[in-house]
């Protein structure tokens, strides 16, 4: 109909320190034993020698009831 609508919103990049600590604790408690989680600024870096364990951590975080969005980048 030719009408335009604008919506103002704010976007947030990264996660806070408390959110990163919450994710790190979840990974340590329920994740595989050889997975290491490090807080690096606004990111949580998870490392392991096995791809299968990293995929298990991703599945764990997808199933978790979190109040913020989680994104996975630089998966090798």
C-alpha positions in Angstrom: 0.0 0.0 0.0 3.1 2.3 -0.1 3.2 3.0 3.6 6.5 2.8 5.5 7.0 1.7 9.1 10.1 2.2 11.2 11.0 0.3 14.3 13.7 1.6 16.6 15.7 -1.1 18.4 19.0 -1.6 20.1 21.4 -4.5 19.3 23.9 -5.9 21.7 27.1 -7.5 20.6 28.8 -10.0 22.9 27.9 -11.3 26.3 28.5 -9.8 29.8 31.0 -11.3 32.3 28.2 -12.8 34.4 26.6 -14.5 31.4 30.0 -15.9 30.3 30.6 -17.2 33.9 27.2 -18.8 33.8 27.9 -20.6 30.5 31.4 -21.6 31.7 29.9 -23.2 34.8 27.3 -25.0 32.8 30.0 -26.4 30.5 32.2 -27.5 33.4 29.3 -29.2 35.2 27.5 -30.9 32.4 29.9 -30.9 29.5 32.7 -33.4 28.5 35.7 -33.5 30.8 38.4 -32.4 28.4 36.6 -29.3 27.2 38.1 -26.0 28.3 36.1 -22.7 28.5 37.8 -19.3 28.6 36.3 -15.9 29.0 37.9 -13.5 26.5 36.4 -10.0 26.6 32.8 -10.3 25.3 33.2 -13.9 24.2 33.5 -17.3 25.7 36.1 -19.5 23.9 35.6 -23.2 24.2 38.4 -25.5 23.1 38.9 -29.2 22.8 41.0 -31.6 20.7 37.8 -33.5 19.6 35.2 -32.1 17.3 32.6 -34.5 18.7 33.1 -32.9 22.2 32.6 -29.4 20.8 29.4 -30.5 19.0 28.2 -32.0 22.4 28.8 -28.6 24.0 26.9 -26.8 21.2 24.0 -29.2 21.7 24.1 -28.7 25.5 24.0 -24.9 25.0 21.2 -25.1 22.5 19.1 -27.2 24.9 19.8 -25.0 27.9 17.1 -22.5 29.0 19.1 -19.3 28.6 17.7 -15.7 28.8 20.1 -14.5 26.1 20.9 -15.6 22.5 24.0 -17.8 21.8 25.9 -17.8 18.6 28.7 -20.2 17.5 31.5 -18.8 15.3 34.9 -20.1 14.0 34.1 -23.7 14.5 36.9 -25.9 13.1 
